[in-house]
Amino acid sequence: MATARYLAAIFAAGAAAALLAGCSGSQGSMTPAASAQIPPAVKNHCSAHGGVRVTPCSVDLTVSNPGPDTVIVRAPERKKGTLQEQDNCGGASGIATVTQGSGDSWVVTAGATTGSCTATFNFVSGKHGKVVGSADLAITNSI
């Protein structure tokens, strides 16, 4: 029994040392698995993935800026597919509405409810219907 306890104590000490060694690394470096979960930030700290970009990536609707505001959504140029928009803004009676304008423009109009929501633009491949790129638009309505 003493041998089993001795081995368990060595294993616990080794595990603790490995845990501490993992925490002592540079905070600026990330493992590949961790960096794969965080979308890359582009200009103005906007998140983007797969060539989809929203400019600007946040809209604040206020008394001094009641909107509507126009944002530009860029999709990958060399890929075949469609751009789709999904949001949790609640339509005309909700926080805001997001509608497609002409070309790459989308129009954000304030709703009757104050709050925050997100519009997500997904680029879906033509072949398999798979989302291959996305970008988020943060919307805040404080009117």
Wavefront OBJ file of the C-alpha trace (Angstrom):
o trace
v 0.000 0.000 0.000
v 2.806 2.407 0.762
v 4.041 2.007 -2.799
v 0.636 2.958 -4.245
v 0.478 6.062 -2.033
v 4.025 6.990 -2.996
v 3.229 6.667 -6.717
v -0.001 8.657 -6.290
v 1.907 11.449 -4.509
v 4.525 11.582 -7.284
v 1.792 11.671 -9.927
v -0.037 14.510 -8.105
v 3.190 16.508 -7.735
v 3.984 16.009 -11.421
v 0.482 17.097 -12.465
v 0.726 20.227 -10.302
v 4.130 21.073 -11.772
v 2.801 20.628 -15.316
v -0.178 22.864 -14.544
v 2.055 25.581 -13.135
v 4.423 25.312 -16.096
v 1.503 25.762 -18.481
v 0.425 28.939 -16.673
v 3.875 30.496 -16.712
v 4.060 30.890 -20.496
v 3.789 34.179 -22.346
v 0.270 35.594 -22.295
v 0.737 36.970 -25.803
v 1.071 33.552 -27.375
v -1.913 31.339 -27.989
v -2.085 27.686 -28.822
v -3.436 26.868 -32.290
v -6.589 25.371 -30.798
v -7.340 28.560 -28.840
v -6.644 30.865 -31.755
v -8.960 28.845 -34.019
v -11.929 29.706 -31.786
v -11.404 33.484 -31.859
v -12.292 35.205 -35.133
v -9.555 37.498 -36.394
v -9.996 41.189 -35.690
v -9.827 43.551 -38.618
v -9.866 47.338 -38.810
v -11.522 49.039 -35.789
v -11.500 45.770 -33.783
v -14.259 44.238 -35.917
v -14.488 40.471 -36.029
v -14.524 38.823 -39.440
v -14.132 35.344 -40.878
v -13.737 33.943 -44.369
v -13.517 37.253 -46.202
v -16.808 38.761 -44.932
v -16.496 42.316 -43.523
v -18.987 44.823 -42.065
v -18.023 48.510 -42.004
v -18.685 49.933 -39.496
v -19.187 46.887 -37.317
v -21.230 48.710 -34.683
v -24.121 51.147 -34.908
v -25.307 53.281 -31.984
v -28.758 54.757 -32.494
v -29.204 57.704 -30.115
v -31.319 60.851 -29.828
v -28.530 62.813 -31.552
v -28.016 60.033 -34.152
v -31.460 58.438 -34.670
v -30.548 56.823 -37.985
v -31.221 55.186 -40.244
v -27.567 54.228 -40.609
v -25.964 52.494 -43.574
v -23.302 49.803 -43.258
v -21.316 48.153 -46.031
v -21.007 44.362 -46.094
v -18.270 42.848 -48.229
v -18.360 39.191 -49.240
v -15.521 37.117 -50.728
v -15.088 38.141 -54.379
v -13.743 34.924 -55.872
v -16.127 32.481 -54.257
v -19.579 31.482 -55.471
v -22.309 31.712 -52.892
v -24.842 33.983 -51.246
v -24.801 36.457 -48.384
v -27.468 35.890 -45.734
v -28.397 38.107 -42.789
v -29.785 36.903 -39.451
v -30.467 39.028 -36.392
v -32.048 38.996 -32.966
v -33.263 42.596 -33.223
v -36.977 41.819 -33.265
v -38.237 43.579 -36.407
v -40.038 46.933 -36.530
v -41.443 46.717 -32.979
v -38.126 45.520 -31.562
v -34.715 47.107 -31.160
v -33.956 47.690 -34.859
v -34.549 46.474 -38.387
v -31.793 45.536 -40.804
v -32.706 45.607 -44.494
v -30.676 45.235 -47.650
v -30.097 48.419 -49.586
v -28.481 48.617 -52.998
v -25.253 46.799 -53.794
v -23.238 46.063 -50.669
v -25.197 48.452 -48.421
v -27.511 47.469 -45.593
v -29.736 49.926 -43.688
v -30.214 49.847 -39.906
v -33.339 51.611 -38.599
v -34.233 52.096 -34.932
v -37.202 50.178 -33.539
v -39.480 51.125 -30.668
v -37.511 49.212 -28.004
v -34.221 50.244 -26.406
v -31.507 47.621 -26.102
v -28.736 45.834 -27.966
v -28.756 43.144 -30.620
v -26.509 41.554 -33.241
v -26.931 41.104 -36.971
v -24.800 38.305 -38.408
v -23.884 38.202 -42.081
v -23.087 34.685 -43.298
v -21.571 33.833 -46.672
v -22.958 30.457 -47.733
v -21.171 28.420 -50.414
v -23.099 27.623 -53.559
v -21.973 24.001 -53.766
v -22.715 22.582 -50.338
v -24.723 25.287 -48.568
v -22.021 25.552 -45.895
v -21.240 28.815 -44.074
v -17.713 29.698 -45.202
v -17.498 33.254 -43.831
v -19.250 35.568 -41.398
v -19.139 38.959 -39.729
v -21.190 40.558 -36.950
v -22.811 43.980 -36.686
v -23.449 45.166 -33.112
v -26.501 47.423 -32.809
v -27.480 49.527 -29.805
v -30.724 51.507 -29.656
v -30.988 54.042 -26.830
v -33.693 56.257 -28.345
l 1 2 3 4 5 6 7 8 9 10 11 12 13 14 15 16 17 18 19 20 21 22 23 24 25 26 27 28 29 30 31 32 33 34 35 36 37 38 39 40 41 42 43 44 45 46 47 48 49 50 51 52 53 54 55 56 57 58 59 60 61 62 63 64 65 66 67 68 69 70 71 72 73 74 75 76 77 78 79 80 81 82 83 84 85 86 87 88 89 90 91 92 93 94 95 96 97 98 99 100 101 102 103 104 105 106 107 108 109 110 111 112 113 114 115 116 117 118 119 120 121 122 123 124 125 126 127 128 129 130 131 132 133 134 135 136 137 138 139 140 141 142 143
